[in-house]
Amino acid sequence: MSEPSPSALIPEAELVARLRAIGKERYHHQHPFHLLMHEGKLTRGQLQAWALNRYAYQSRIPIKDATILARSEDPDFRRAWRKRLIDHDGDGKSPGGIEKWLRLVEATGLSRKQAITGEGILPATRYAVDAYVDLVRSKTHLEAVASSLTELFSKDLITLRVDRLRQHYPWLSGGLDYFQGRMTQAPEDATFALNWVVKHARTRPEQEAAVDALRAKCDILWAMLDALYFAYVTPGWPPPGAFRPTETP
């Protein structure tokens, strides 16, 4: 039997399998920082650093989603995608993910003002967050949507995280509402985005670009945790101007 042409379309089932395989290989649930978190081995100061730096990423999610939405000329797509803005920004009556993450920051003992101003976040966090926003602005619309497919892998991580945070860090329990909402929001969003990507990746190069975009997004998330680990775990060298826990890790 002859080998398929490199330009031949990847069958839909195989494309979905390739996208899902990226999660097993590269999603940040396997990062040593998260492993320490789930084992109850992080200090309050290390959790503060995580919540503070992660807020910088959370705060860019609606900006990223608004960029993706604005690039589409399809009203059906825009109607489906705009729910993400409400999920994160709220609707003016109930809090969205941004407000819920600020409550998590406060539960760690830091102020919401510090998170909002970005005081003390790592330089690598800024680079990583900017890289994600730049990806959705500069790559094709298909690649921008495909980069959001990390949501395919997030539900299992969130379920584990909530359980372990409650178990090992009970003082954080009042700040975990963000994760409860994402348990339903993320799978819904991922299902829509996956179906859209599979349908609209009409050539082999487009399919490969979608796979690469998801891989790049995973690399961004991993790089953020690399910086946290280096600064606050081993060797424990926060750069000048970065947040410094009041307790020794």
SVG drawing of the C-alpha trace seen along z (x, -y; Angstrom):
<svg xmlns="http://www.w3.org/2000/svg" viewBox="-28 -49 47 51">
<polyline fill="none" stroke="black" stroke-width="0.4" points="0.0,0.0 1.4,-3.4 1.9,-6.1 -0.6,-8.9 0.5,-12.2 1.9,-14.8 -0.6,-17.2 -3.6,-14.9 -6.1,-16.0 -5.8,-14.4 -9.1,-12.5 -11.2,-14.3 -11.0,-11.6 -7.2,-11.6 -7.0,-15.4 -9.0,-15.4 -6.8,-12.6 -3.7,-14.7 -5.1,-17.7 -6.0,-15.7 -2.6,-14.1 -1.0,-17.5 -2.8,-17.7 -1.3,-14.5 2.1,-15.5 2.3,-19.2 -0.5,-20.5 0.7,-22.1 -1.1,-19.6 2.2,-17.7 4.4,-20.7 6.4,-20.2 4.9,-23.4 1.4,-22.0 2.5,-18.6 3.8,-20.3 0.5,-22.2 -1.6,-19.1 0.6,-17.3 0.1,-20.1 3.8,-21.0 3.6,-24.7 3.8,-27.5 1.4,-30.3 3.9,-32.6 4.4,-30.3 0.6,-30.1 0.4,-33.9 3.0,-34.2 1.0,-31.7 -2.3,-33.6 -0.7,-36.9 1.1,-35.9 -1.8,-33.9 -4.1,-36.9 -2.0,-38.7 -3.0,-35.8 -6.6,-35.8 -7.0,-39.5 -6.0,-39.1 -8.5,-36.3 -11.4,-38.6 -9.1,-40.8 -7.9,-37.7 -11.5,-36.5 -12.6,-40.0 -9.8,-40.0 -10.9,-36.6 -14.5,-37.7 -13.7,-40.9 -11.7,-39.0 -14.8,-36.9 -17.2,-37.9 -19.6,-35.1 -22.4,-36.3 -23.1,-32.7 -19.5,-32.4 -19.6,-35.8 -22.8,-34.9 -21.3,-31.7 -17.9,-33.3 -19.2,-36.4 -20.5,-34.3 -16.8,-33.9 -16.6,-37.7 -19.5,-37.4 -18.1,-34.4 -14.9,-36.3 -16.1,-39.9 -19.5,-39.2 -22.8,-40.6 -23.0,-43.5 -25.1,-41.5 -23.1,-38.4 -19.3,-38.2 -17.3,-36.8 -14.0,-34.9 -11.9,-38.1 -13.7,-39.1 -13.6,-35.5 -9.9,-35.3 -9.4,-38.5 -11.2,-36.9 -8.8,-34.0 -5.9,-36.5 -7.5,-38.0 -7.9,-34.6 -4.2,-34.0 -3.7,-37.2 -2.7,-39.6 -4.7,-42.7 -6.7,-42.9 -5.0,-46.2 -1.6,-44.5 -3.1,-42.0 -4.8,-44.6 -1.8,-46.9 0.5,-43.9 2.9,-45.0 5.5,-42.3 4.6,-39.9 7.5,-38.1 9.0,-39.5 8.5,-36.1 4.8,-36.3 4.5,-39.5 6.4,-38.1 4.2,-34.9 0.9,-36.8 1.9,-39.3 2.9,-36.4 -0.5,-34.8 -2.3,-38.0 0.1,-38.5 -0.6,-35.0 -4.4,-35.6 -3.7,-39.0 -1.1,-38.0 -1.8,-34.4 -4.8,-33.4 -8.3,-33.4 -8.2,-29.6 -4.9,-29.4 -6.3,-31.9 -9.3,-29.7 -7.2,-26.6 -5.0,-28.1 -8.0,-28.2 -8.3,-24.4 -6.3,-24.0 -9.8,-24.0 -10.1,-20.4 -7.8,-19.4 -8.7,-21.8 -11.8,-20.1 -9.8,-17.2 -7.1,-19.6 -9.7,-21.9 -11.5,-19.0 -8.3,-17.7 -7.1,-21.2 -10.3,-22.1 -10.2,-18.8 -6.5,-19.2 -6.7,-22.9 -9.6,-22.2 -7.7,-19.3 -4.3,-20.9 -5.0,-24.6 -8.4,-25.0 -7.7,-28.7 -8.2,-29.1 -11.7,-27.6 -13.4,-31.0 -11.6,-31.9 -12.4,-28.8 -15.5,-30.0 -13.6,-30.6 -12.9,-26.9 -16.5,-25.9 -17.7,-28.0 -15.0,-26.8 -16.0,-23.1 -19.0,-23.7 -17.9,-26.7 -14.6,-25.2 -16.0,-21.9 -18.8,-23.9 -16.3,-26.3 -14.0,-23.5 -16.6,-21.5 -17.7,-24.5 -14.1,-25.5 -13.0,-21.9 -15.9,-21.4 -15.3,-24.8 -11.5,-24.1 -12.1,-20.7 -14.7,-22.1 -12.7,-25.1 -9.3,-23.6 -9.9,-22.7 -6.3,-22.1 -3.4,-20.1 -1.4,-23.2 -4.3,-24.7 -4.7,-21.5 -1.0,-21.5 -1.2,-25.2 -4.1,-24.5 -2.1,-21.7 1.0,-24.0 -1.1,-26.8 -2.4,-24.6 1.1,-23.4 2.3,-27.0 -0.4,-27.8 0.6,-24.9 4.2,-26.1 3.1,-29.5 1.4,-28.1 4.3,-25.8 6.8,-28.7 4.8,-30.7 5.1,-27.9 8.8,-27.5 9.3,-31.1 7.3,-30.6 9.3,-27.4 12.6,-29.1 11.7,-32.2 9.9,-30.6 10.8,-26.9 14.2,-26.0 16.6,-27.8 14.2,-30.4 15.6,-33.5 12.9,-36.1 14.2,-38.8 14.5,-42.5 11.1,-44.0 9.2,-40.7 6.9,-39.8 8.8,-38.4 6.9,-36.2 7.2,-37.3 7.8,-33.7 10.7,-31.5 9.7,-28.8"/>
</svg>
